[in-house]
Amino acid sequence: MDKPLQISMEDAFTFAKNIQSQDDQYGYCHVLEHKLSAKELNKDIQNGKI
């Protein structure tokens, strides 16, 4: 597993805002977190890591 990134809350909100401006399916931060974690989990499953 990759080491978690250490980013500021300001950077985290900027990141979320950028994604939300590009894809309206990520309307809320909570939904954004679920969708991003599901994509990461799917990568691990496809690579046989889980």
C-alpha positions in Angstrom: 0.0 0.0 0.0 1.2 3.5 -0.8 2.1 5.8 2.1 -0.7 8.3 2.7 -0.1 11.8 1.4 0.3 14.6 3.9 -1.6 17.6 2.5 -3.2 20.6 4.1 -7.0 21.0 4.4 -6.7 23.9 2.0 -5.1 21.7 -0.6 -7.6 19.0 0.0 -10.5 21.4 -0.6 -8.8 22.8 -3.7 -8.4 19.3 -5.0 -12.1 18.4 -4.4 -13.2 21.7 -5.9 -11.2 21.0 -9.1 -12.7 17.5 -9.5 -16.2 18.8 -8.8 -15.8 21.5 -11.4 -14.9 18.8 -14.0 -17.5 16.1 -13.1 -20.9 16.9 -11.7 -21.3 13.3 -10.3 -19.0 14.4 -7.5 -21.3 17.1 -6.1 -20.5 16.6 -2.4 -17.2 15.9 -0.7 -18.7 12.7 1.0 -19.7 11.3 -2.4 -16.3 12.3 -3.8 -14.5 10.3 -1.1 -16.7 7.2 -1.7 -16.2 7.3 -5.5 -12.4 7.9 -5.2 -11.9 5.1 -2.7 -14.0 2.7 -4.9 -11.8 3.5 -7.9 -8.6 2.9 -5.8 -10.0 -0.4 -4.5 -10.9 -1.5 -8.0 -7.3 -0.9 -9.1 -6.1 -3.2 -6.4 -8.6 -5.9 -7.2 -7.7 -5.7 -10.9 -4.0 -6.0 -10.0 -4.6 -9.0 -7.8 -3.5 -7.1 -4.6 -6.7 -8.0 -2.7 
